[in-house]
Amino acid sequence: MVKAIRFAATGGPEVLEYVDVEAGEPGPGEARVRHHAIGLNYIDTYHRSGLYPLALPNGLGQEAAGVVEAVGEGVLHVSPGDRVVYAGGPLGAYSQARVMPAQVLVRLPDTISFESGAAMMLQGLTVQYLFNSTYKVQPGQTILFHAAAGGVGLIACQWARALGVELIGTVGSDDKAALAKAHGAAHVINYNTQDVVQRVLEITQGARLPVVYDSVGNDTFTRSLDCLQPRGLMVSFGNASGAVPPFALSELATRGSLYITRPTLFAYASGRAELEAMAADLFGMVESGKVKIEINQRFALSDAAEAHRALEGRRTTGSSVLLPWGMPGTNARP
C-alpha cells in the first residue's frame, strides 16, 4: 500500500483526502513509478473545484518525477531504475507511487534533480510551446506576459531574456515585481497600482504588441486585447481569476482583426516525437543555466489541501512541489 490524495466530491481544498491505495502491477504499455517529487499546478485546483469536470471519485495531479520500478509488456523506452519525469496522462500524480501509461514518461538527465524535474515539466513545456509553436517569438520583439512571478511566469521571463525578447510582465505586488525583474523581465507592471494598458503604451512609446500571453483569464482578458496591435494574437492559456466570460467576435474586429487561441500543452505534446523534442529543448535550457527552476514552496503530500490554499490565495511565487515521503528531516525514504 502507498499513500495518495483522492477526492469524491468537488469543492474547496477540504475535499482532498490522504488515503491508502494499491499501486498495482503494470500491464501492457504501462510502468510503475515511485515518486520522489510531485508538481503543484493551478490546473489541479480546476480539477478539484469542478471547473474542469471529472468522473468521481478521482485522483489529482499530472506532473511528477521519480524512478521506474517495473514496466509492462511492450515498454521499451524506459526500464526499471531509470530516473523519469512526466507531465500528462491520467490524473494521479498526488501519490507515493502509481501505475501509469509509459508513453508520457521521459528520462530525466542526471544533472537535473527530482524536485526540479517535478517542478518544471508542465510549466517549462508550457513556455516551450507558447514561445516556439503557438507564437514563435523573435529577438527584438516586445511581448506581454501576465502572472510573471508565478511558476510559468518566472520560466518565461528567463526564456524570453535568453531569446533576446523584451518581456513586459504583470504582477500583483512590488515584491513579485522585483522577483520577475530579477528573473529577466525587461519591465514589470503592478496591476493593483498601475493601469496595464497605459503602462504598456508608455513602455513601447505608443506601440501595441504582437502577442499577449494570459493565464489569468477573467480579470485581464479585455485589457489584454487592448494591448494588441492589429492582427495581433491573444493567447489565453489559463483561468486563475475565473473563466473568460462570453464575448462578441466583433470585439476582435473593432481592435484590428485580432486573433485568439486557447491552447493546451497536451494538444502540442500529444505525440511521442513532439514530447521528446519539447522536453529536450527544455532540458537544454535548464542544463545551460539560461533557465533556473525557482522552487519557493515545499509541502508534504499529506498537506496537499494547505498547498492548494496557498496557491489559490496567491501566497506562492515561482514553483511549488509536494514531497510524497514527507518533508526533509522526517526520516521518510522513497
C-alpha positions as CSV (number, residue, x, y, z in Angstrom):
1,M,0.0,0.0,0.0
2,V,1.1,3.6,-0.7
3,K,-0.4,7.0,0.3
4,A,-2.3,9.1,-2.2
5,I,-4.7,12.1,-2.4
6,R,-8.2,11.2,-3.6
7,F,-11.4,13.2,-3.7
8,A,-15.0,12.1,-4.0
9,A,-16.7,15.5,-4.4
10,T,-15.7,18.8,-5.9
11,G,-15.2,21.8,-3.8
12,G,-12.6,23.6,-1.7
13,P,-9.3,22.1,-0.5
14,E,-11.1,20.4,2.3
15,V,-12.4,17.7,-0.1
16,L,-8.9,16.3,-0.6
17,E,-8.3,13.1,1.4
18,Y,-5.0,11.4,2.2
19,V,-5.6,7.7,1.9
20,D,-4.1,4.3,1.4
21,V,-4.2,2.8,-2.1
22,E,-2.7,-0.2,-4.0
23,A,-0.1,0.9,-6.5
24,G,-0.6,-2.3,-8.5
25,E,1.4,-4.0,-11.2
26,P,1.9,-2.5,-14.7
27,G,0.1,-4.1,-17.6
28,P,1.0,-3.8,-21.3
29,G,2.2,-0.3,-22.2
30,E,2.4,0.7,-18.5
31,A,5.0,1.5,-15.9
32,R,5.0,1.8,-12.1
33,V,6.8,4.9,-10.9
34,R,7.9,5.6,-7.3
35,H,7.7,9.3,-7.0
36,H,10.4,11.5,-5.4
37,A,8.7,14.8,-6.0
38,I,5.3,16.0,-7.4
39,G,4.5,19.2,-9.2
40,L,1.8,21.5,-7.9
41,N,0.0,23.4,-10.6
42,Y,-3.0,25.7,-10.9
43,I,-4.8,23.3,-13.2
44,D,-5.0,20.9,-10.1
45,T,-7.4,23.4,-8.5
46,Y,-9.6,23.5,-11.6
47,H,-10.0,19.7,-11.3
48,R,-10.6,19.8,-7.6
49,S,-13.2,22.6,-7.8
50,G,-15.1,21.2,-10.7
51,L,-14.2,24.0,-13.2
52,Y,-12.8,21.2,-15.3
53,P,-15.4,18.4,-14.7
54,L,-14.2,14.8,-13.9
55,A,-15.7,11.5,-13.1
56,L,-15.6,11.0,-9.4
57,P,-14.0,9.7,-7.2
58,N,-10.7,10.5,-8.7
59,G,-7.0,11.3,-8.1
60,L,-5.3,14.6,-8.7
61,G,-2.1,15.9,-10.3
62,Q,-0.5,15.5,-13.7
63,E,3.2,16.0,-13.0
64,A,5.9,14.2,-11.0
65,A,9.5,12.8,-11.1
66,G,10.7,9.5,-9.7
67,V,12.2,6.1,-10.5
68,V,10.7,3.4,-12.7
69,E,10.1,0.3,-10.5
70,A,8.6,-2.0,-13.1
71,V,7.4,-2.0,-16.7
72,G,4.7,-3.9,-18.6
73,E,4.9,-5.7,-21.9
74,G,5.9,-3.6,-24.9
75,V,7.6,-0.8,-22.9
76,L,11.0,-0.2,-24.4
77,H,11.9,3.5,-24.0
78,V,12.2,3.2,-20.2
79,S,13.4,0.4,-17.8
80,P,13.4,-0.3,-14.1
81,G,15.8,2.0,-12.3
82,D,15.5,4.9,-14.8
83,R,15.0,8.4,-13.5
84,V,11.9,9.7,-15.2
85,V,9.7,12.7,-15.3
86,Y,6.2,13.4,-16.8
87,A,3.5,16.0,-17.3
88,G,0.3,14.4,-18.5
89,G,-1.5,11.1,-18.6
90,P,-4.5,10.3,-16.3
91,L,-4.8,12.2,-13.0
92,G,-3.0,10.6,-10.1
93,A,0.4,12.2,-9.6
94,Y,-0.5,13.1,-6.0
95,S,0.7,9.7,-4.8
96,Q,3.8,8.0,-3.5
97,A,3.8,5.5,-6.4
98,R,1.5,4.8,-9.3
99,V,1.0,2.6,-12.4
100,M,0.5,4.8,-15.4
101,P,0.8,4.8,-19.2
102,A,4.6,4.7,-20.0
103,Q,4.2,6.8,-23.2
104,V,4.2,10.0,-21.2
105,L,7.4,9.2,-19.3
106,V,10.6,11.0,-20.3
107,R,14.1,10.1,-19.0
108,L,15.3,12.8,-16.6
109,P,19.0,13.8,-17.1
110,D,21.2,13.1,-14.1
111,T,22.1,16.8,-14.0
112,I,18.5,17.8,-13.0
113,S,17.2,17.0,-9.6
114,F,13.9,15.2,-9.0
115,E,12.4,18.3,-7.4
116,S,13.4,20.5,-10.4
117,G,12.1,17.9,-12.7
118,A,8.7,17.7,-11.0
119,A,8.5,21.5,-10.8
120,M,9.5,22.3,-14.4
121,M,7.8,19.9,-16.8
122,L,4.3,21.2,-17.0
123,Q,5.3,24.8,-16.6
124,G,8.5,24.6,-18.7
125,L,6.9,22.7,-21.5
126,T,4.1,25.3,-21.5
127,V,6.6,28.1,-22.0
128,Q,8.3,25.9,-24.7
129,Y,5.2,25.6,-26.8
130,L,4.0,29.1,-26.2
131,F,7.2,30.7,-27.4
132,N,8.0,28.2,-30.1
133,S,4.8,26.9,-31.6
134,T,1.7,29.0,-30.5
135,Y,3.5,32.1,-31.5
136,K,7.2,32.0,-32.4
137,V,8.7,35.0,-30.6
138,Q,11.6,36.7,-32.3
139,P,14.7,38.6,-30.9
140,G,13.9,42.3,-30.5
141,Q,10.2,41.8,-30.1
142,T,8.3,43.1,-27.1
143,I,5.6,40.9,-25.5
144,L,3.2,41.0,-22.6
145,F,3.1,38.0,-20.1
146,H,0.6,38.1,-17.2
147,A,1.4,36.5,-13.8
148,A,5.1,36.9,-14.4
149,A,6.1,35.9,-10.9
150,G,4.4,32.6,-10.9
151,G,5.9,29.3,-11.9
152,V,5.2,29.6,-15.6
153,G,6.0,33.3,-15.5
154,L,9.5,33.1,-14.0
155,I,10.4,30.5,-16.5
156,A,9.0,32.7,-19.3
157,C,11.0,35.7,-18.0
158,Q,14.2,33.8,-18.2
159,W,13.4,32.1,-21.6
160,A,12.5,35.4,-23.2
161,R,15.7,37.0,-22.0
162,A,17.7,34.1,-23.4
163,L,15.9,34.6,-26.8
164,G,16.6,38.4,-26.8
165,V,12.9,39.2,-26.3
166,E,11.7,42.1,-24.2
167,L,9.1,40.7,-21.8
168,I,6.7,43.0,-20.0
169,G,5.4,41.1,-17.0
170,T,2.3,41.9,-14.9
171,V,2.3,41.0,-11.2
172,G,0.2,41.8,-8.1
173,S,2.7,43.2,-5.7
174,D,6.0,45.1,-5.5
175,D,7.8,42.0,-4.1
176,K,6.6,40.0,-7.1
177,A,7.7,42.8,-9.4
178,A,11.2,42.6,-8.0
179,L,11.2,38.8,-8.4
180,A,10.1,38.9,-12.0
181,K,12.6,41.6,-12.8
182,A,15.4,39.6,-11.2
183,H,14.5,36.7,-13.5
184,G,14.7,38.6,-16.7
185,A,11.6,40.7,-17.2
186,A,12.5,43.8,-19.0
187,H,9.6,45.8,-17.5
188,V,7.1,44.9,-14.8
189,I,3.6,46.3,-14.2
190,N,1.8,46.1,-10.8
191,Y,-1.8,45.7,-11.9
192,N,-3.0,46.7,-8.5
193,T,-1.5,50.1,-8.6
194,Q,-0.9,50.8,-12.3
195,D,-3.0,50.9,-15.5
196,V,-1.8,47.9,-17.6
197,V,-2.7,49.3,-21.0
198,Q,-1.4,52.8,-20.2
199,R,1.9,51.4,-18.9
200,V,2.4,49.2,-22.0
201,L,1.9,52.2,-24.3
202,E,4.3,54.2,-22.2
203,I,7.0,51.5,-22.3
204,T,6.6,51.0,-26.1
205,Q,6.2,54.7,-26.8
206,G,2.7,54.2,-28.1
207,A,3.1,50.9,-30.0
208,R,0.9,47.9,-29.3
209,L,2.2,44.4,-29.1
210,P,2.2,41.4,-31.5
211,V,1.3,38.8,-28.8
212,V,-0.1,38.7,-25.2
213,Y,0.2,35.6,-23.1
214,D,-2.6,35.5,-20.5
215,S,-3.2,32.7,-17.9
216,V,-5.2,34.9,-15.5
217,G,-8.4,34.9,-17.5
218,N,-11.5,36.9,-16.4
219,D,-9.6,39.8,-14.7
220,T,-7.2,40.6,-17.5
221,F,-8.9,39.5,-20.7
222,T,-10.2,42.8,-22.0
223,R,-7.0,44.7,-21.0
224,S,-5.0,42.0,-22.9
225,L,-7.0,42.7,-26.1
226,D,-6.4,46.4,-25.7
227,C,-2.6,45.9,-25.7
228,L,-2.6,44.1,-29.0
229,Q,-1.6,45.6,-32.4
230,P,-3.8,45.0,-35.4
231,R,-3.7,41.3,-36.3
232,G,-2.0,40.6,-33.0
233,L,-2.5,37.3,-31.2
234,M,-4.2,36.8,-27.9
235,V,-3.0,33.6,-26.2
236,S,-5.4,32.7,-23.4
237,F,-3.9,29.7,-21.7
238,G,-5.4,29.7,-18.1
239,N,-8.2,30.9,-15.8
240,A,-6.5,31.8,-12.5
241,S,-9.1,34.6,-11.8
242,G,-12.0,32.7,-13.3
243,A,-13.1,31.7,-16.8
244,V,-13.2,34.3,-19.6
245,P,-16.8,35.5,-20.0
246,P,-18.6,35.2,-23.3
247,F,-17.8,38.0,-25.7
248,A,-18.8,39.1,-29.2
249,L,-16.4,38.2,-32.0
250,S,-16.9,41.8,-33.2
251,E,-14.6,42.8,-30.3
252,L,-11.7,41.2,-32.3
253,A,-12.8,43.1,-35.4
254,T,-13.0,46.6,-33.8
255,R,-9.5,46.2,-32.4
256,G,-7.9,45.4,-35.8
257,S,-8.8,41.9,-36.8
258,L,-7.2,40.2,-33.8
259,Y,-6.5,36.5,-33.5
260,I,-7.2,34.5,-30.4
261,T,-6.3,30.9,-29.3
262,R,-6.9,28.8,-26.3
263,P,-4.0,26.3,-26.4
264,T,-3.2,23.3,-24.1
265,L,0.1,21.6,-23.5
266,F,-1.5,18.2,-24.2
267,A,-2.5,19.1,-27.7
268,Y,1.0,20.3,-28.5
269,A,2.7,17.2,-26.9
270,S,0.2,14.6,-28.0
271,G,2.8,12.5,-29.9
272,R,5.9,10.8,-28.7
273,A,8.2,12.6,-31.1
274,E,6.8,16.0,-30.2
275,L,7.1,15.3,-26.5
276,E,10.7,14.1,-26.8
277,A,11.7,17.2,-28.8
278,M,10.0,19.6,-26.5
279,A,11.5,18.0,-23.4
280,A,15.0,18.0,-25.0
281,D,14.6,21.8,-25.6
282,L,13.5,22.4,-22.1
283,F,16.3,20.2,-20.6
284,G,18.8,22.1,-22.7
285,M,17.7,25.5,-21.4
286,V,17.9,24.3,-17.8
287,E,21.2,22.5,-18.2
288,S,22.7,25.6,-19.9
289,G,21.8,27.7,-16.9
290,K,19.7,30.1,-19.0
291,V,16.6,28.9,-17.2
292,K,16.7,28.1,-13.5
293,I,13.8,26.5,-11.8
294,E,12.8,28.5,-8.7
295,I,11.2,26.2,-6.1
296,N,10.0,28.5,-3.4
297,Q,7.5,26.3,-1.6
298,R,7.6,22.7,-0.5
299,F,4.7,20.8,1.1
300,A,4.3,17.2,2.3
301,L,1.9,15.3,0.2
302,S,-0.3,14.9,3.3
303,D,-0.6,18.8,3.3
304,A,-2.0,19.0,-0.2
305,A,-5.0,20.9,1.0
306,E,-2.8,23.6,2.6
307,A,-0.8,23.7,-0.6
308,H,-4.0,24.4,-2.6
309,R,-4.9,27.2,-0.2
310,A,-1.6,28.8,-0.6
311,L,-1.8,28.6,-4.4
312,E,-5.3,29.9,-4.7
313,G,-4.6,32.6,-2.1
314,R,-1.7,33.9,-4.3
315,R,0.7,33.2,-1.5
316,T,3.2,31.4,-3.7
317,T,5.9,32.5,-6.1
318,G,7.8,30.5,-8.6
319,S,7.2,26.8,-8.5
320,S,5.9,24.5,-5.7
321,V,6.4,20.8,-5.1
322,L,4.7,18.1,-3.0
323,L,7.1,15.7,-1.3
324,P,5.4,12.2,-1.2
325,W,7.6,10.7,1.6
326,G,7.5,13.7,4.0
327,M,9.5,16.8,4.4
328,P,13.3,16.7,4.8
329,G,14.4,15.6,8.2
330,T,11.4,13.3,8.8
331,N,13.5,10.1,8.1
332,A,11.0,9.0,5.5
333,R,12.6,7.4,2.4
334,P,11.3,6.7,-1.1
